[in-house]
Amino acid sequence: MIKSQTMNVYVGYDPKESIAWHVMVQSLIETSSMPLSIHPVSLKNYSKIFKRKCDPKQSNEFSFSRFMVPYLQNYSGTAIFMDCDMLLRSDISELFQKARSEPDKAVHVVKHDYVPKDEIKFLGQRQFAYPRKNWSSVVVWNCSHPSNEKLDLDFIHNGTGAELHRFTWLEDHEIGALDINWNWLVGEYSSDLANANVKNVHWTIGGPYFNEYSNVEFSDEWRSMEAKTFRCDQLHSQKVNAK
């Protein structure tokens, strides 16, 4: 269990989006003003404690394992969960400061209120519409909050998708709000609003690492971060080719 009060960030990992995970983590490192402890939420790593069967509606491997964060933190301190199909453009420490300034909140999320525009998303997966959709894709956890103790492994393994993704173990007043720019849904919001204020880009429909979404909004920024992520490999290749 992780008991320290450092800036712990958990990023969902799925093998089919591994490149997205690495680029997302690079963006966290590039923009953070404080030291980070970054944890991949990978089923392979958590196989001894996470036993929930795959739900046919889930679009990635971390759809439910994301809710283990308070347990992994021993119900202590502040931690953040984020999907891997994102790109940070601002300092993640702002979210930790937000959480610590409102200790009465069990979580902070962007409270999206929308109906998906597309019925199909990346890799031909069906896009499901439901209340509080995408609230759980960025969660700032107050793991010390007493209400989060209800989120034990039994609930995580047996609770319905609706119960978990709608945060039903919490009272509404225990769910704090984040600015929409911390979970900007590309393709779901008007492009006129996509500007320098977007702090975290989220390609929920499909990211630039998929051919069919290679030219979506902010794709150039993603490719620029990709180049930084794999710079060592590129330099090594250049040296090898020069011999």
N, C-alpha and C positions, 0 to 999 in steps of 0.2 A: 504494500500500500504506500501511496505517496503522501507524506504528511507535511512537507515543507510549504511555506507560503510564497513560493516563487511564482513567476508568471507561467503557469502550466497551460499549454494549448494542445488540445486533442483534435486531430484532423482525420476524418474518415478516409479509410483506404480500401480501394477495390482494385484487384489486379487489372481489370479492363480499362481502368483510368489511372494507371500508375504514373504516367508522365504528368498528368494533371496534379497528382499529389506532390510530386517533387517540385514542380514550378510554383504551386501554391505555397509550399514551405519556403522556397527561395524568396518569395515576395514578403512573407512574414519576417524573415531575417533582414531583408533589405530595408524595410520600413520601420522596424522596431527600434525604439530608443533605449530599451532595457533588455537585459538577458532573458532569453526564453528557454523553456524546457518543452520541447515539442514531441508529442506522442502519436504514433500512427495507430488508429483504431482499426486493427486488422484482425479478422476472425482467426487467422492462423496463430497469432500471438495469444489470443484469449480463449483458445479452444478448451482449456481446462476448467474455465469458469462460466463461459457463455454457452448455453445448451439449447437456446431457442431454435426451433426448426424454421427453415426458410419459408416466408410467406409469399405466395404467388404474385402478390401485388407489389412487393418491394422491388425498387429499381436498382438498388445497390446493396452490397454486403453489410453496410453499417447502418441500415435503416433502423435497427433496434438496438444494436450494441452501443450506439451513441448515448443511450440513456444510462450507461454504466458509470459515467463520469463521477457523480457524487460518491458512488461505491468505491471506485478506484482511488478517490481522494480521501478515503476513510471518513467521508462526511465532514471534511475540514477544508477551510480556505476557499479561495476563488479560483475558478478554472473556466476555460472557454472551449466549447466544441464548435467546429466548423466543417462543412462539407469540403471535399477536395476540389470541386469544380469552381474555384473562386480565385480571385487575385486581389491581394491587399494593395491599396494605394495610399494608406494612411497608417498612423502608428497605433498598433493594437493595444498599447498601454492605456489609451483613452477609455477602452471598454472596461479594463480593470478598475480604473479610477471611478467610472460611472457606477459600477457594482458596489464598490466600497463606500460610495457616498450615499447609497440607499440600502442599508443593511436589512431593512424590513422586507425587501423583495427576495424571493427565493430564486428567481431567474430574471434575466432581461432578454427580450427578443424583439425583433422587428415584427410588428403586428400586421402582417399582410392581410388585405381584404380584397381578394380578386378571384376571378374565374380564369383558369388557363385558356389561352387563345388557341392552342394546338391540342389535338387529341393524341398525337404521337410525338415522342421525343427521341433522344439519341438511341441508336441501335434498335430502332423500331419498337421501342417499349411504349406501352399505352400510358397516356397522361391522365391520372385520376384527379378529379376535383373533389375537395372536401373542406369543411370548415377549418380555419387556422392552418391552411396549407403553407408550408415552408417556414412556419414559425420555428420549427426545430432544426433548421439548417444552420443557424447561428444562435447559439445559446451561451449566455454568460451566466455561469452557475455560481450561486452562493451556496457552496456545498455544506456550509455550517448551518444553514437555515433548518430549523426543526422539521418543517414540512417535507423537506427532501429526504428525510429518513424513511418516509413511506415508500420511496423508490428503491426497494431492496431487490435482490436477484429474483425472488419469487414473482414480484410484480412485473419485472422486466421480461421474465420468461413466459408469463401467463397472461399479462394484460393484453387487451386488444390494441390493434394499431391506432384506433380512434382514441382510446384512453391515454395512450402514451403521447402521440403526436399532438393531442389537444391539451396536454398538461392537466388532466382531470384530477390529479392528486393534489392540485393547488387551488386555492381560492383565487378568483380573478384579481383581487387587489394585491395578491402576492406575485403577480406577473408584471414586471416593469417593462417599460417601452424604450426601444432604441430608435434612433432616426433611421428612416428608410434607406439612407445612403450607406448604412452598414450592412445591407443585404439587398443590393440592387439587382433585381431580376431582369437580366437581358432578354429582350423580346416580349416581356410582359408589360413594361411601362413605356410610355411615349419616349421616343428617342430625343425629343425636344428637351426632356428633363435630364438627359444624360450629359453631365458636364463635369467640371473640375471638382464639384462637391461630392462626387461618388467616392466613397472611402473603401468599399469592398464590392468588387464585381462578382456576380454569381450567374454562371451560364447554366441555369437549371434545365433548359431545353436541350442544350448541346453546346459544348465548348469548341474553340478553334482547333483543338487537337483531333477533332473528327472532320473528315474531308467535307462532308455536307454542311458543316457549320464554320468553315475556315474563314469566312469574311463577315462574321457577326460583329456587333459593336465591341470595341476594345480588343479586337483580335490582334491588332498590331502591338499593343502593349503586352499581350500575353506572349507573343513571339519574341519580343525584346527580352522579357524575363526568362523565357526558355533559353535564349542564347546565353544569358548570364548563368543559368543553372548548369549548363553543360559546357561551360567555357574551358574547363581543364581538359575534357575529352577532345575538344576542338583543337586546342593548342598542341596536345600530344599527337593528334593525327597529322597536323601540319608539320611537326618535327619529323615524324616518321616518313611522310611523303617527300620531305626535302632531302632525305638521305639517299 
